[in-house]
Amino acid sequence: MLYDYNQTKNNFFDSLYTTNNQTIQIILNCMENTLINKNNNNKIYKIMISRYFQMWRSIFYKYNSNDISNEIDKWLKDLTDPRIKYETFSYPIIFGNIQIYSCFDIEYIKKSHQKFHKVEICQLLQSLDENEIPDNIDEYDSTCLNGFPLAVVESVQKPKPYKIIDGNHRFYFINKQDIKDYPVNVIHLSSLTEEMFINKFNFCIYLFYNLINYFNDCNNLLSMIFEFKKCKKILISFNLL
């Protein structure tokens, strides 16, 4: 049977845990309409809200949900690679009654030479899902603790500012054995790069998730203008606009 690159690529994105452009457009439309209705009597507010969401639309029109990074492309083309699958993590995000995902590239993060901020697990125990049992935990034992440090990503969302993106099985045994000094690599928002995601589209989802509440919480026009300019500056700094 001949190897079909395009079929393998499509299978990579054929998952319930990936999000497409159409879903993001629905979310943007709903959020914009909600904010406009909230400020229905002020035309200037409506203009600023529309400008903000149009900026994000331009992002999500520009980048496709099924684009692949150079790292994944190399893996797809490497027929000698012994890995059964390319390791990623679909970060769950809920907007209203719609759940979407921002997909991290765990393979890249594990081999990245970037210097992550390191902390002790005891500093994060109250922020992580201590009682959550990972899938297929019966296939693991405490020897998995000999692996990589936990990879944790920072989020502005409350009440949990950190989420494990690699190491849920290890964390189960950390809690079970009451380990307080297991190494943790924390990826702060300020140190995110597009290479940490499977493509730019997923990078943009995570940025939107962490920036939108600042705009939602604006209570006057000046704060709206400030957040619009700040958001635009961040997106430009990442070469996304």
N, C-alpha and C positions, 0 to 999 in steps of 0.2 A: 504493500500500500504506500503510495507516494505521500510525502509530507505536504500538507496544504497550509501555507503560512497564513493566508487570510481567514481560513476556517478556524485555525488555532487562536488567532487574534480575536475573532468574534466570540469564540467560546470563553475567552478570558473575561469578556464584558457581559456575557450572558448569565447574569446572576441577579438574585433578588437584592443583593447588597451593593449594587452600583446604582447611580442616579443619572438620568439623562437630561439633556437640554430642555426638553418639553416640560418636565416636572419643575425645574427651576423657574421657567417662565411663568408657570401657574402660580408659584409661590410669590414671585415678584409682583404679579398683577394683584393678587389678593392683599398683600401687605400694603401696596401703594393705595389701593381703594380704601382700605381700612383707615389709613392715616389721613387721606383726603376727606373722607366722610367725617372724621373726627374734627377736622379744621375747615369744615365746609363753608363757613362764612368769611373766610379770609383768602382772597385770591392770590396774594403774595405767598402765603404758606403753601398753597396748592402748586404754585409754580416751582417753589424750592423742592417740594416733595417729588414732583415729576422729574425735575433735573437730577435729583439724587438717584432715583430708580432707573432713569434712562442711562445714567453712567454705568450702573450694574448690568443693565440689559446689553449694553455694548460689549461688556466683558463676556457675558455668557452667549452672545451671538458669535463672538470672535473665536472662542475656544470650544472644541467639540468634546463631548463626554467620552468618545471612544478613541481619542488620540492616545498614543502610547509614548512613554518616555524612551530615551536612548537606551537606558538600562534594560527595560523590558523588551525592547526591540532586539537587543543583542541576545537576550535569553531565548526569545522565540526563534531566532535564526541559528542558535547553537544546538545542533542535533546531538552533540556529545555530552551535553549538560546532564548530570545524573539526577537533578532535582525533579521530583514528581510534579511539583507546582511552584509557582512564584509566590513567595509569601508577602501578603498584604494585610492591612487591617482596615475594615470599613467602619469608620467612626460614626456612630448613630447620632442623628440630629433631628429634633422634632420641631416642626413649624405648624402650629395649630393641630390639625388632625392628619398631617402628612409627615411621614418619616422619610428622611433622605440620608445619604451617606457621603462622607468625604473620605476617600480611600488613600491611606498612607502606604508608602512603599517601604515595607519592613526590611526587605533585602538590602536596599540602599542604606537605610538608617543603621543597620547592623555593621556594615562594612565601611561606613563613613568615617573619615579621619577628623571630622569636626569635633571640637572639644565641647562636650556637653557639660552642663552644670550637674554636679553629683551631690546627692544628699543621702541621708540615712533614711531607711524605710519608716522609722518611728516618727519622722516628721510628717509623713503622708498618711498614716494609718487612718486618721479621722476623715480623710478626704476621699478615700478610695472605697470601692464596694467590698467590704470585708466579708460579708456573708454570701456573696454570689459564688456559686459553684460553676466552674467552667464546663463546657461541653466535653464529653469523652474523658473526664478526669480519671476514670478507671484504667485508662491506658497509660497512665503516668505514675511515677513514684517519686520519692524525694531526691533521687539522683538527678532530676531535672534542675535542681538548684545549682548544679555545677556548670550551668550554661551562662549565657550573657546576663549582664545587669538588666533589671527591668527598664523598659523604655516608657516614659510617662510624658504626655503632652499637656501643656498649660492651656487653660481656657478662661475667658472672662466670665463665663456663665456660672451661676450659683445654683445650689450650695457647694458643688464639688469643683474646685478649680483645677483638678488634675484628673486625668484618665489614663489608665494603662493601655498602651497600644501594642505592646509586646511583652508577654510574661504573665498572663492571667493564671496559667497552670502553676507557674513558680510561686505566684502570690498566694495561691491556695495553700501550698505547703509552708510558706513563710508564716501565714496566720496559724496554721495547724501546729507548727513547732514554736510559735511565739518568738520568731527571729526579729531582732530590732536593728541589725546592722547590715542588712543585705544591700548591695550597691544599687542605686537607682540613677539612671540618666534622665534628667528633666529637659525637655525641649521647650524653651520659653517662646512665647509668641514673637518676641523680637528676633529670635534666631531661626525662625522658620525659613525654609527655602523651597522653591518649587520642586527640587529633586527629591524632597522627602515625601512627595505624593506621586501617584501613578501617572499624573499628567497635570497640566496647568488648570484645567477645568476643576479638578478636585481640590487643588490649591486654592482657587477662587472661592469654592464653596466654604472652605474652612475660614477664610478671611471674612467672607460675608457673615457667617455665623457669629464671628467674634466682633464685628464692627456695627452690625445693624442695630443692636440695642442702644448704642450711644445715640443714634439718630432718632430711634423711637422715643427715647426719654427726653428729647428736647422739649422745653416748655415755652420757648419764645423764638422769634425769628433769628435773632443774633446767634443763639446757640445752634440753630439749624444750619446757618451759613458757615459757622465755625466747623461743625462736624462734616459738612459737605466738603469743605476745603481740606480738612485733615484727612478724610477718607481718600480723596482724589490724590493727595500727596503720597499717601501710603501705596496706592495702586501704581502710581507712576514710578515710585522707588523700586518696585518689583518688576518694572517693565511690562505691566499688564494692560496699561492704557496706551 
